[in-house]
Amino acid sequence: MNSLFHLAYHVDNLETARQFYGGVLGCQEGRSTETWVDFNFFGHQISLHLGEPVNTENTGMVGEHRVPMPHFGVILDMPTWEEIAKKLTESGLSFEIAPTIRFPGEPGQQGTMFFRDPSGNPIEIKGFADVAGVYAT
């Protein structure tokens, strides 16, 4: 078994979260109660609990972009990243950073996109042609 990552954080509305994570992102819903819901977030477990989402600011500097901090996300293979980027773009999702290729021709070349869930939680989805590039210097 490969290790799975678990992340729990607040959302302000479970039904809106279900529509976004299940409907827009296509994540499979898992267990839930009246105050939380789990999703399979691209092979990892996220638990969304009712509450006040964390305050974030665009203070992280990556290349030419200021990115929301803190944020979380997932790293996908490039074909899956391209598929998700197309789906989210066609859905009309508002991006913080639209799908783009960062560091072209350099070690660590990657696709990236930043967006927020309906509660304002920032999410980054990255794509790599070769997983060895994740830690390239």
C-alpha positions in Angstrom: 0.0 0.0 0.0 1.3 3.5 -0.9 0.9 6.1 1.8 -2.2 8.2 1.6 -2.3 11.8 2.7 -5.1 13.0 5.0 -6.1 16.7 5.3 -9.0 18.0 7.4 -10.1 21.7 7.1 -13.2 23.9 7.4 -15.8 24.8 4.9 -18.8 27.0 5.6 -21.4 24.9 3.8 -21.4 21.1 3.3 -23.9 21.1 0.4 -22.0 23.7 -1.6 -18.8 21.7 -0.8 -20.4 18.5 -2.1 -21.4 20.2 -5.3 -17.9 21.6 -5.8 -15.7 18.6 -4.8 -18.1 16.0 -6.1 -19.7 17.7 -9.0 -17.0 20.1 -10.4 -13.8 18.3 -9.4 -15.4 14.8 -9.7 -14.1 13.5 -6.3 -15.9 10.5 -4.9 -17.7 11.2 -1.6 -17.0 8.9 1.4 -18.3 8.9 4.9 -20.2 11.8 6.4 -22.2 13.1 9.3 -24.2 16.3 9.7 -21.0 18.2 10.4 -18.4 16.8 8.0 -17.9 14.9 4.8 -14.9 12.9 3.4 -13.8 12.9 -0.3 -11.3 10.9 -2.3 -9.2 13.8 -3.5 -7.3 12.2 -6.4 -6.3 9.2 -4.2 -6.0 11.1 -0.9 -8.5 11.7 1.9 -9.8 15.2 2.6 -12.3 15.7 5.5 -14.4 18.9 5.2 -15.7 20.1 8.5 -18.3 22.8 9.1 -16.5 25.8 10.5 -14.7 29.0 9.8 -12.1 28.5 6.9 -8.6 29.6 7.6 -7.5 33.1 6.5 -5.3 33.1 3.5 -3.3 35.8 1.7 -1.4 35.8 -1.6 2.0 36.1 0.0 3.9 33.1 -1.5 6.1 34.1 -4.4 6.6 31.4 -7.1 8.3 32.6 -10.3 6.3 35.7 -11.3 3.2 34.9 -9.3 2.0 35.6 -5.8 0.2 32.5 -4.6 -2.3 32.0 -1.8 -0.8 30.8 1.5 -1.4 28.4 3.0 -2.7 26.2 0.2 -2.9 22.5 -0.6 -3.2 20.4 -3.7 -2.2 17.4 -5.6 0.4 16.4 -8.2 -0.9 14.5 -11.2 0.6 13.1 -14.4 0.5 15.5 -17.3 -2.4 13.9 -19.3 -4.6 13.8 -16.2 -3.7 17.4 -15.4 -4.6 18.5 -18.9 -7.9 16.7 -18.7 -8.7 18.4 -15.3 -7.5 21.8 -16.6 -9.8 21.5 -19.6 -12.8 20.4 -17.5 -12.4 23.2 -15.0 -11.9 25.8 -17.7 -15.0 24.7 -19.5 -17.0 24.7 -16.3 -16.3 28.5 -16.0 -14.4 28.1 -12.7 -12.7 31.4 -11.7 -8.9 30.7 -11.4 -6.4 32.5 -9.2 -3.8 31.3 -11.7 -5.3 29.8 -14.9 -3.8 26.6 -16.1 -0.3 27.3 -17.3 3.2 25.7 -17.7 5.6 27.0 -15.2 9.4 26.8 -15.5 9.3 25.7 -19.2 12.5 23.9 -20.3 13.9 24.0 -16.8 14.2 21.2 -14.2 10.9 21.0 -12.5 8.8 22.1 -15.5 5.2 21.7 -14.5 1.6 22.5 -15.3 -0.1 24.4 -12.5 -3.4 26.0 -11.7 -4.7 27.7 -8.6 -8.4 28.2 -7.6 -10.5 28.4 -4.5 -13.3 26.2 -3.3 -16.6 28.0 -2.5 -15.5 28.5 1.1 -12.3 30.3 -0.1 -9.9 27.4 0.5 -7.0 27.7 -2.1 -6.1 24.6 -4.1 -3.3 24.0 -6.5 -3.2 21.2 -9.0 0.1 20.4 -10.6 1.0 18.2 -13.5 4.4 16.6 -14.3 5.4 14.7 -17.5 7.9 12.8 -15.3 7.4 12.4 -11.5 11.2 12.6 -11.1 10.8 16.3 -11.9 8.9 16.9 -8.7 12.1 17.3 -6.7 14.4 18.4 -9.6 16.8 21.2 -8.9 
